[in-house]
Amino acid sequence: MTDITIIGNGNMARGIATTALAAGRSVEILGQDAAKAQALAAELGAGVAFGSTADVPQGGIVVLAVPFAAATSVVSNYGEALAGKTLVDITNPVNFETFDSLVVGPDTSAAEEIARLAPAGAHVVKAFNTTFAGTLLAGQSGGQPLDVFIAGDDAAATGAVSSFVEAAGLRPLVVGPLKRSRELEGFQFVLMTLQANPEFSDFNWDTGLKVTN
């Protein structure tokens, strides 16, 4: 039984897989292109399973490490195969044509839209949308362990995600129910615009959000 299935084979899939392996979890990579999924699995090391999105995810936790539009398609296509699983939505529904807005309204979020498509018994958790791929690979930003903000309506599901985040040496912060994803997505959008702003030349997609006291 695989602990965590990651849908996708890009930079965020690599970063989250690295985090999961650091936490001692078994990992499966599923990609639309099975050859790319195999290449990423080989890069991550022995024991990482791989396949295509035609395969049923084996992990109890399924991470949607793909863009928002692709994530909705994945959930719709898998349907009842996702029943009983924890679905981790990492997406930021940014309008990448304008880079000036989100593609969901203020009364919803990408995570909530994905939850509406998920089968009964699947629990959607928002996590990792506030972390960049490079910082996940490093496990830190500015010498500080990453904070991973988590939102969800099911305590067991948020607990399972928090557990593997903490086991990887990062700090999980459960901020509330799934509707808090609206604020997490909006805040990360602001952070993304700072990375792309030439006035902040030292921001190179390697920053991290951190709560200190």
C-alpha positions in Angstrom: 0.0 0.0 0.0 1.4 3.3 -1.1 1.1 6.2 1.5 1.1 9.1 -0.9 0.2 9.3 -4.6 1.3 12.5 -6.4 -0.5 13.4 -9.6 1.9 15.3 -11.8 5.6 15.2 -12.7 6.6 18.9 -12.6 8.6 20.9 -10.1 6.0 20.9 -7.3 5.5 17.2 -7.7 9.3 16.8 -7.2 9.2 19.1 -4.2 6.3 17.4 -2.5 7.6 13.9 -3.3 11.0 14.9 -1.7 9.1 16.1 1.4 7.1 12.9 1.6 10.2 10.8 1.3 11.9 12.8 4.0 8.9 12.0 6.2 9.4 8.3 5.6 6.3 7.9 3.4 6.1 5.7 0.4 5.4 7.6 -2.8 3.8 6.9 -6.2 4.1 9.3 -9.1 1.3 9.3 -11.7 1.6 11.5 -14.8 -0.3 12.0 -18.0 3.0 11.1 -19.6 4.1 7.8 -18.0 7.7 8.2 -19.3 8.1 11.5 -17.5 6.6 10.0 -14.3 9.1 7.2 -14.6 12.0 9.6 -15.0 10.9 11.6 -11.9 10.5 8.4 -9.9 14.0 7.3 -10.9 15.4 10.7 -10.0 13.8 10.4 -6.5 15.4 7.1 -5.8 14.7 3.4 -5.4 11.3 2.3 -4.2 9.3 5.2 -5.8 6.4 3.7 -7.8 5.2 5.3 -11.0 2.5 5.1 -13.6 0.1 7.1 -15.7 -3.1 8.9 -14.9 -4.9 5.9 -16.4 -3.9 4.0 -13.3 -6.0 4.2 -10.1 -4.1 6.1 -7.3 -2.9 3.7 -4.6 -2.1 6.2 -1.9 -4.5 7.1 0.9 -3.3 10.7 0.3 -3.5 11.9 -3.3 -1.7 15.2 -4.0 -3.0 17.1 -7.0 0.3 18.6 -8.1 -1.0 20.0 -11.3 -2.6 23.4 -12.3 -6.1 24.2 -11.2 -7.9 23.4 -14.5 -6.0 20.1 -14.8 -6.8 19.2 -11.1 -10.6 19.6 -11.8 -10.2 17.3 -14.8 -8.3 14.7 -12.8 -10.9 14.6 -10.0 -13.8 14.4 -12.5 -12.1 11.6 -14.5 -11.2 9.5 -11.5 -14.6 9.8 -10.0 -15.5 7.1 -7.5 -11.9 5.8 -7.6 -11.1 8.7 -5.2 -13.7 7.8 -2.6 -12.3 7.5 0.9 -9.1 9.3 0.0 -7.6 12.6 1.2 -7.2 14.9 -1.8 -4.5 17.6 -1.3 -5.1 20.6 -3.5 -1.9 22.7 -3.9 -3.2 24.9 -6.7 -3.3 28.7 -7.0 -6.1 29.6 -9.5 -4.2 32.6 -11.0 -5.2 34.0 -14.3 -1.9 33.4 -16.0 -2.9 35.4 -19.1 -3.1 38.6 -17.2 -1.3 37.7 -13.9 -3.7 40.2 -12.3 -6.5 38.2 -10.8 -7.7 34.8 -9.8 -10.0 32.7 -12.0 -12.4 31.9 -9.1 -14.8 34.4 -7.5 -14.4 35.8 -3.9 -17.1 33.5 -2.5 -15.3 30.3 -3.4 -11.8 28.9 -3.9 -10.0 26.3 -6.1 -10.1 23.9 -3.2 -13.9 24.3 -2.7 -14.5 23.9 -6.5 -12.4 20.7 -6.4 -14.4 19.5 -3.4 -17.6 19.9 -5.3 -16.3 17.5 -7.9 -15.0 14.9 -5.5 -17.0 11.8 -4.7 -18.7 11.3 -1.4 -16.2 10.1 1.2 -13.2 12.0 -0.3 -11.9 14.8 1.8 -10.2 17.8 0.2 -7.4 19.5 2.1 -5.7 22.7 1.0 -1.9 22.5 1.6 1.4 23.5 0.0 -0.1 26.3 -2.1 1.9 28.8 -0.1 5.3 27.0 -0.7 7.4 27.2 -3.8 9.0 24.2 -5.3 12.6 25.2 -4.7 12.0 25.8 -1.0 10.3 22.4 -0.6 13.4 20.8 -2.1 15.6 22.7 0.3 13.2 22.2 3.2 13.7 25.8 4.3 13.8 29.4 3.3 16.2 32.0 4.8 17.5 29.4 7.2 14.0 28.8 8.6 12.0 25.6 8.3 8.9 26.1 6.1 5.4 26.8 7.5 2.8 24.8 5.6 -0.6 26.3 5.9 -3.4 23.7 5.8 -7.2 24.1 5.6 -9.9 21.4 5.6 -13.2 20.3 6.9 -12.3 16.8 8.1 -10.0 16.5 11.2 -8.7 13.1 10.2 -7.7 14.3 6.8 -6.0 17.5 8.0 -4.3 15.5 10.7 -2.9 13.0 8.2 -1.4 15.8 6.1 -0.1 17.6 9.1 1.6 14.4 10.3 3.6 13.9 7.2 4.5 17.6 7.0 5.8 17.5 10.6 7.6 14.3 10.0 9.5 16.0 7.2 10.8 18.7 9.6 8.4 21.4 8.4 5.8 23.1 10.5 2.1 22.4 9.8 -0.4 25.2 10.6 -4.0 24.2 10.3 -5.8 27.5 9.8 -9.4 26.3 9.8 -12.0 24.9 7.5 -11.7 24.5 3.8 -13.2 27.9 3.1 -10.0 29.5 4.5 -8.5 28.4 1.2 -9.9 31.6 -0.2 -7.6 33.7 1.9 -4.6 31.3 1.4 -5.0 31.5 -2.4 -5.4 35.3 -2.3 -2.4 35.8 -0.1 -0.2 33.5 -2.2 -1.3 35.4 -5.3 0.1 38.6 -3.8 3.3 36.8 -3.0 3.6 35.4 -6.5 3.2 38.9 -7.9 6.1 40.0 -5.7 8.3 37.3 -7.1 7.6 38.4 -10.7 8.0 42.1 -9.9 11.4 43.4 -11.1 11.4 46.0 -8.3 12.1 43.1 -5.9 15.1 41.7 -7.7 16.2 39.5 -4.7 12.9 37.6 -4.8 13.5 34.6 -7.0 10.7 32.2 -6.2 12.7 31.2 -3.1 10.9 33.1 -0.4 8.6 31.5 2.2 5.7 32.6 4.4 6.6 32.3 8.1 4.7 33.1 11.3 7.0 34.2 14.1 6.4 35.3 17.7 
